[in-house]
């Protein structure tokens, strides 16, 4: 690498660190993410856009993060300018938003969901620890059974939406799904609220450039890049 290229890369890395100095979207910064207030900002990807190839391609990641997530952030900030929800934290916004607040519902959900999603993917292959495996086995019978049930939930989302692994209020794990950009933190809108510790975006923009209409292929590829370490950190954070 030439010196000029090195300095450019180093500079970009430094800017990314400055943009997220407290690990805002990592498990350790979960409370910071939820307590953040407007104006919201687009977090940098925690890896290069091509780092998840061949499972998720570079162009999809660039469009998904820069264009789609970027638009959610901008539109959320715009929608909050004339809303009484503007003074609330992101957690407060998600908990109080209703169907009457369409722009905040869609864009607030889009911002949270994607901020979480990026951290749940990793270019480094990981696997569930013995502790996480035991928790999954206790709830679903086995890791393979969990993947099948989670995959079924993702396949059955009609149109656009998300599949989730959540921790319910009673501490139990459950699989659920939501339409569009809703999420389990939206207690006024969802039937089964909880804290998400794993989520899969099944909007077409998340996979169509590579997999076209083959959502099952995208779901299969997803398991190759799940950041199980992050899932466990989030589970531990909820259990504290």
Secondary structure, 3 states (H helix, E strand, C coil): CCHHHHHHHHHHHHHHHHHCCCCCCCHHHHHHHHHCCCCCCCCCCCCCCCCCCCCCCHHHHHHHHHHHHHHHHHHHHHHHCCCHHHHCCHHHHHHHCCCCCHHHHHHHHHHHHHHHHHHCECCCCCCCCHHHHHHHHHHHCCHHHHHHHHHHHHHHCCCCEEEEEEECCCCCEEEEEEECCCCCCCCCCCCCCCEEEEEEECCHHHCHHHHCCCHHHHHHHHCCCECHHHHHHHHHHHHC
